[in-house]
Amino acid sequence: MDKQSNTEEAFIKKSVQEAGLLKPDPGFSQRVMAAVAQKSIAKTVYRPLITKPIWALLGCMVAACIAILFFLPTEGISLFDRWGWAKLSAIEFSMPTLDLSQTVTYAIGFLVLFLVQIPFLKRSFILRG
């Protein structure tokens, strides 16, 4: 095996000597440096993932939730009774209960967060190009 590698090495050495070395043209280095400089000049434009109108909408939603919690009574009187809407206070509905373990609840929460992030990240990577 050692003899075969020596013959291959000798063949490669002979082939390289016959072919000679190629030298780039004189302007090659300048063209490469100009291309590198061109790439370094290109600026990336900062575009936030969540835009200002979305932040404003989220702020309004948080403010509305705080206002609702502030104005809702904490005692046994409902908001409908306070304003005299007797017909609306007579509406009753019940939600079925669903008992999930804490691990399943965390798994569902992480799955939802993951699935919500995918469209935002996909759009971000597409815009970066």
C-alpha positions as a Python dict, from the first residue, in 0.01 Angstrom:
ca = {
    (1, 'M'): (0, 0, 0),
    (2, 'D'): (290, 231, 74),
    (3, 'K'): (435, 163, -271),
    (4, 'Q'): (104, 258, -436),
    (5, 'S'): (84, 591, -250),
    (6, 'N'): (444, 671, -353),
    (7, 'T'): (359, 610, -719),
    (8, 'E'): (47, 824, -692),
    (9, 'E'): (244, 1101, -528),
    (10, 'A'): (508, 1089, -800),
    (11, 'F'): (237, 1099, -1069),
    (12, 'I'): (68, 1401, -906),
    (13, 'K'): (400, 1582, -868),
    (14, 'K'): (487, 1522, -1236),
    (15, 'S'): (139, 1637, -1350),
    (16, 'V'): (161, 1961, -1150),
    (17, 'Q'): (509, 2036, -1289),
    (18, 'E'): (389, 1979, -1646),
    (19, 'A'): (77, 2192, -1604),
    (20, 'G'): (257, 2476, -1430),
    (21, 'L'): (108, 2729, -1192),
    (22, 'L'): (-162, 2969, -1299),
    (23, 'K'): (-120, 3330, -1197),
    (24, 'P'): (-417, 3564, -1172),
    (25, 'D'): (-427, 3875, -1383),
    (26, 'P'): (-286, 4194, -1227),
    (27, 'G'): (-625, 4350, -1141),
    (28, 'F'): (-759, 4044, -959),
    (29, 'S'): (-671, 4160, -607),
    (30, 'Q'): (-818, 4504, -668),
    (31, 'R'): (-1145, 4356, -800),
    (32, 'V'): (-1173, 4124, -499),
    (33, 'M'): (-1108, 4409, -254),
    (34, 'A'): (-1361, 4630, -434),
    (35, 'A'): (-1623, 4353, -409),
    (36, 'V'): (-1548, 4309, -38),
    (37, 'A'): (-1578, 4683, 18),
    (38, 'Q'): (-1909, 4687, -174),
    (39, 'K'): (-2048, 4412, 51),
    (40, 'S'): (-1936, 4588, 369),
    (41, 'I'): (-2107, 4913, 262),
    (42, 'A'): (-2449, 4747, 225),
    (43, 'K'): (-2654, 4845, 530),
    (44, 'T'): (-2925, 4638, 686),
    (45, 'V'): (-3240, 4829, 760),
    (46, 'Y'): (-3384, 4771, 1105),
    (47, 'R'): (-3747, 4669, 1084),
    (48, 'P'): (-3911, 4577, 1414),
    (49, 'L'): (-4099, 4250, 1438),
    (50, 'I'): (-4393, 4420, 1609),
    (51, 'T'): (-4482, 4752, 1445),
    (52, 'K'): (-4601, 5068, 1620),
    (53, 'P'): (-4972, 5020, 1534),
    (54, 'I'): (-4963, 4670, 1683),
    (55, 'W'): (-4799, 4804, 2001),
    (56, 'A'): (-5070, 5072, 2018),
    (57, 'L'): (-5340, 4807, 1977),
    (58, 'L'): (-5183, 4592, 2249),
    (59, 'G'): (-5160, 4896, 2478),
    (60, 'C'): (-5527, 4977, 2421),
    (61, 'M'): (-5623, 4616, 2495),
    (62, 'V'): (-5425, 4618, 2820),
    (63, 'A'): (-5576, 4952, 2920),
    (64, 'A'): (-5925, 4820, 2843),
    (65, 'C'): (-5864, 4509, 3054),
    (66, 'I'): (-5740, 4719, 3345),
    (67, 'A'): (-6041, 4951, 3313),
    (68, 'I'): (-6283, 4657, 3307),
    (69, 'L'): (-6121, 4505, 3615),
    (70, 'F'): (-6135, 4842, 3791),
    (71, 'F'): (-6503, 4907, 3718),
    (72, 'L'): (-6634, 4554, 3772),
    (73, 'P'): (-6767, 4506, 4123),
    (74, 'T'): (-6589, 4265, 4350),
    (75, 'E'): (-6894, 4193, 4563),
    (76, 'G'): (-7198, 3980, 4483),
    (77, 'I'): (-7365, 4252, 4272),
    (78, 'S'): (-7312, 4206, 3903),
    (79, 'L'): (-7257, 4486, 3656),
    (80, 'F'): (-7592, 4413, 3492),
    (81, 'D'): (-7775, 4457, 3824),
    (82, 'R'): (-7596, 4783, 3891),
    (83, 'W'): (-7710, 4932, 3560),
    (84, 'G'): (-8059, 4785, 3574),
    (85, 'W'): (-8033, 4541, 3288),
    (86, 'A'): (-8245, 4272, 3448),
    (87, 'K'): (-8298, 4079, 3124),
    (88, 'L'): (-7925, 4042, 3068),
    (89, 'S'): (-7859, 3936, 3425),
    (90, 'A'): (-8107, 3647, 3387),
    (91, 'I'): (-7891, 3482, 3120),
    (92, 'E'): (-7714, 3183, 3259),
    (93, 'F'): (-7461, 2954, 3101),
    (94, 'S'): (-7221, 2699, 3232),
    (95, 'M'): (-6885, 2597, 3097),
    (96, 'P'): (-6783, 2233, 3106),
    (97, 'T'): (-6483, 2169, 3323),
    (98, 'L'): (-6172, 2015, 3181),
    (99, 'D'): (-5916, 1884, 3427),
    (100, 'L'): (-5565, 1872, 3282),
    (101, 'S'): (-5246, 1793, 3461),
    (102, 'Q'): (-4990, 2067, 3502),
    (103, 'T'): (-4753, 1898, 3258),
    (104, 'V'): (-5017, 1884, 2984),
    (105, 'T'): (-5106, 2248, 3048),
    (106, 'Y'): (-4741, 2352, 3010),
    (107, 'A'): (-4706, 2139, 2696),
    (108, 'I'): (-5011, 2301, 2537),
    (109, 'G'): (-4885, 2647, 2634),
    (110, 'F'): (-4540, 2590, 2484),
    (111, 'L'): (-4693, 2442, 2169),
    (112, 'V'): (-4918, 2744, 2125),
    (113, 'L'): (-4625, 2984, 2178),
    (114, 'F'): (-4415, 2788, 1929),
    (115, 'L'): (-4687, 2785, 1665),
    (116, 'V'): (-4752, 3157, 1711),
    (117, 'Q'): (-4383, 3239, 1659),
    (118, 'I'): (-4341, 3043, 1335),
    (119, 'P'): (-4519, 3293, 1102),
    (120, 'F'): (-4331, 3588, 1253),
    (121, 'L'): (-3994, 3418, 1220),
    (122, 'K'): (-4070, 3296, 867),
    (123, 'R'): (-4162, 3646, 755),
    (124, 'S'): (-3850, 3785, 921),
    (125, 'F'): (-3622, 3537, 743),
    (126, 'I'): (-3795, 3596, 409),
    (127, 'L'): (-3749, 3973, 440),
    (128, 'R'): (-3379, 3932, 522),
    (129, 'G'): (-3339, 3732, 203),
}
